[in-house]
Amino acid sequence: MTAIKHALQRDIFTPNDERLLSIVNVCKAGKKKRNCFLCATVTTERPVQVNVVKVKKSDKGDFYKRQTAWALRDLAVVDAKDAVKENPEFDLHFDKVYKWVASSTVEKNTFISCIWKLNQRYLRKKIDFINVSSQLLEELPKVAEESVPSGENQSVAGGDEEAVDEYQELNAREEQDIEIMMEGCEYAISNAEAFAEKLSRELQVLDGANIQSIMASEKQVNILMKLLDEALKEVDQIEMKLSSYEEMLQSVKEQMDQISESNHLIHLSNTNNVKLLSEIEFLVNHMDLAKGHIKALQEGDLTSSRGIEACTNAADALLQCMNVALRPGHDMLHAVKEQQQRFSDLREQFARRLASHLNSVFVQQGHDQSSTLAQHSVELTLPNHHPFHRDLLRYAKLMEWLKNTDYGKYEGLTKNYMDYLSRLYEREIKDFFEVAKIKMTGTTKEGKKFGLHGSSGKLTGSTSSLNKLSVQSSGNRRSQSSSLLDMGNMSASDLDVADRTKFDKIFEQVLSELEPLCLAEQDFISKFFKLQQHQSIPGTTTNEAEEMDGGILSRSYTSGGPQTISSEKDMIRQMMTKIFRCIEPELNNLIALGDKIDSFNSLYMLVKMSHHVWTAQNVDPASFLSTTLGNVLVTVKRNFDKCISNQMKQMDEVKISKKSKVGILPFVAEFEEFAGLAESIFKNAERRGDLDKAYIKLIRAVFVSVEKVANESQKTPRDVVMMENFHHIFATLSRLKISCLESEKKEAKQKYTDHLQSYVIYSLGQPLEKLNHFFEGVEARVAQGIREEEVSYQLAFNKQELRKVIKEYPGKEVKKGLDNLYKKVDKHLCEEENLLQVVWHSMQDEFIRQYKHFEGLIARCYPGSGITMEFTIQDILDYCSSIAQSH
């Protein structure tokens, strides 16, 4: 225990300027836990503090740590459990009762005795020692009185403190004396008994000497004793004065404690007052609305800019007061509740007044704008709504306030705005489209011819009549082919380029007027109703929004604010769809009229509409304008596809005359007209891919139909029909340089060349028919294996037979045969394509090639016979030139 005591003193108490006086090994009663130590300590500095410290061994090592400390002045009761029997249990009553079990009764008694002594020495307070033996509490004073002369008992406690240390180290002089003594007795280590006897003898000699010295100086001893008695009396007097001083100081200490406690209460009261003042200032500063703001909310002028600004500032101030973050407990104050109710009443009153005023502004706008419609009825322009937007934007901040404070009234204003403006825009847009239709068709009387009727400008023609419209052949311009086509409807060729250009400009003007109108309205809605335009949201189709009624906003928003399933961008698009619900049907009617006037107008509309859709999608791909134009573009694309399909259908249904030559087929001329027009329209257009696909379909249909007509032709040879039409197709593709039809251009050239060669060979076989048959027989004999020089020995192919055949074709007959051939070719070919000289030149070349072939056979099969043709190559050239010039 001594070693543990020294270790605790060194490691725990010395660093804290404390001295360890007593220690007891204990554990808590009734619980099986690790042992700990209760230590009684005093501080080394004054005033002395007495503590009871609980020390516990650390779980992570062998060192001890200070766990809990109690001041001895807080100890009320010490209960030893049993004053008679030995019992290791005892209780200490501090703020609560701590029950302990000591490792031994002796340690418990020693510890309790030390606590009693420390209380007597430093505190002298009333600590109840229960079930403690009176002998244990009286033991220390008795020992002190017996061992100390009278007047010295005041040092008992101090002696106890010093006696606590059971072991004292030797000082340097003592160690030196012991070493000298042991050096004088070398056998002290090996013979301790002899050494002890020697020391005993020397001690006896020393005691005797001391006694003799005392007896010799008895007089000095008496004097010393007298002095000691006087000193003890002085000490008693000093001790009495110290006791009185201590009692006085104890009284002063109690008074100082009372003063300290009073100061604490005063400080606590001041702190509470400061906090209360802070709370009051917070409420006053954040929940007090100026009288000027209250007056503006109740009576402010909502028609002037200054009044609107004052109302806006007052509404913002009111919103700040209502949204202040109250601290815990504020909402329970009666004044706070009254102020909040007052704010709610002000908000409701101003919201009602603001909504009523804005509704009046919406109605007035409808009346004012209607008066300006007359001046726009003649011109193809839409009224400008900028002044109305500018006036309303002054209320944008108030609308934002209304949206945040009273969403029901905000939603009501939104619905009323859509109702009033949708009717206004419907009148304006329908009148605008009426003017556009009149300008497209010329006069109103002409408009009736195309199905225009009434002020609405709607088409009255049936769907079946629209479906019958198709692109008619450009051959209608030529009287000779007017009977080839079934002409039941209006022909596109009856309208010149100027009419189509006029339609293109009117259609572009319509789109150019609608686009800024929609963008301006959408921008105004975003700013006025405080809706975000630019955010990523999933797109919805306009068809879904067309079914929107006045309550769609209610379904998208709750009373507290917008739901997550509907974004503000959706709300903008829904409002635009409700306001401009007539744009899409009016555009579709206009497109149907343009297609009815001339189905080739679908090309112009496809290019213009594609460009405007592309522009709108670059700005906002999910906007109302982009979606609406996209839907209309689908209709235009259908009309374009119908135009292509009608042309292909006409190719299938084409009829040719059995009495006249075919010439250039009507659908071939139509394709040329279509391609030329399309190339001029689609130059640098975004929808070039649609045109390329149409080209592929049309050209393949043209190829198939040309072959079909050529096979059915009775008046004109098949090769001529194929040659002329594919030459025309080749010339058209070469002139227009359509990149996607390069392979078709090569194919057309090849077909033209093949059929030209076939026609030439077929035609040249008749003027020298017998000569052809003769040499075909010669070639057949050579092919059978007869040598060429032996052919002349064949009876049917001897020299006499050859001369007989040659004499049948003198130069005069050859010229006559060629002249007849020229006339026949001239009858087969049409004047439009102007291929007569080309064909005649090819026939001349082919005739010369046959002539050279015949001469070669004569030279090889009839060598040395001297047989030659009745005419020469030069004669052939002269004959062909003369015939061509004569015609």
Secondary structure, DSSP 8 states (H G I E B T S, - for coil): -HHHHHHHIIIIIGGGTEEEEEEEEEEETTS----EEEEEEEESSSS--EEEEEEEE-TTSS-EEEEEEEEGGG--EEE-S-SSS---EEEEESSSEEEEEES-HHHHHHHHHHHHHHIIIII----EEES--HHHHHHHHHHHHHHS-TT-GGGHHHHHHHHT-------HHHHHHHHHHHHH-GGGTT-HHHHHHHHHHHHHHHHHHHHHHHHHTHHHHHHHHHHHHHHHHHHHHHHHHHHHHHHHHHHHHHHHHHHHHHHHHHHHHHHHHHHHHHHHHHHHHHS---HHHHHHHHH--SSSHHHHHHHHHHHHHHHHHHT----TTGGG-HHHHHHHHHHHHHHHHHHHHHHHHHHHHHHHHHHHHHTTHHHHTTTT-----HHHHHHHGGGHHHHHHHHHH-HHHHHHHHHHHHHHHHHHHHHHHHHHHHHHHHHHHSSHHHHHHTTEETTTTEE-S-HHHHHT-----GGGGSGGGGGGS---S--GGGS-HHHHHHHHHHHHHHHHHHHHHHHHHHHHHHHHTT----S------HHHHHT--TTHHHHHEETTEE-TTS-HHHHHHHHHHHHTTTHHHHHHHHHHHHHHH-TTHHHHHHHHHHHHHHHHHHH-TTSHHHHHHHHHHHHHHHHHHHHHHHHHHHHHH----SSS---S-HHHHHHHHHHHHHHHHSTT-TTHHHHHHHHHHHHHHHHHHHHHHHHH-SSS-HHHHHHHHHHHHHHHHHHHT-GGGHHHHHHHHHHHHHHHHHHHHHHHTTTTHHHHHHHHHHHHHHHTT--GGGGGGSGGGSHHHHHHHHHTS-HHHHHHHHHHHHHHHHHHS-TTTT-HHHHHHHHHHHHHHHHHHHHHHHHHHSTTS----SS-HHHHHHHHHHHHHH-
